Amino acid sequence: MDFYLLVYKNTSDALKGEEDFKQRKIAHAVYPTPPQIAGSCGISLRFTEMELEAVEKMIESGAVYKALYKITKMSIIKIKEFDVK
């Protein structure tokens, strides 16, 4: 089954991200960051395609994260990366 991961630079950002998910009532699970995703903390937030639109709205409103990935059986695809302005 495909799913999405919101990956963070550090644990502090990941905990803040989880709080944002909870406040917005976005279904998620804390998930270990796959070792293939380098330069990230060990905590990611996993969610399904049903929550993708809500997560993208959260990102657009200024949420801090490192990158958004789609995870499939065959690949890890980076969809979006945090853009520091």
C-alpha positions, 0 to 999 in steps of 0.5 A: 500500500502506498503512503506519504511521509512528511520528513523533518530536519530535527526532532523538535520540528517533528514534534511540532509537526505532530502537534499541527497534525493533531490540531488539524485532526489529520489522521497520521502515525509517527513512523521511522524515517527510512534510511534511504532518506539521508539528512533527516531526523529519525521521526517522520509522520506517515499518512495516506492519500486521503489526508494529502490535501489537508497536509498540503494546506498545512504546508502552504500555511507555513509548516516547517518540514524537510520534505514530503515523500510518496512511498511505494513498494518499488520507490521513494519519490520526493514530492516537495521540499521545504523552500526557505524564503 
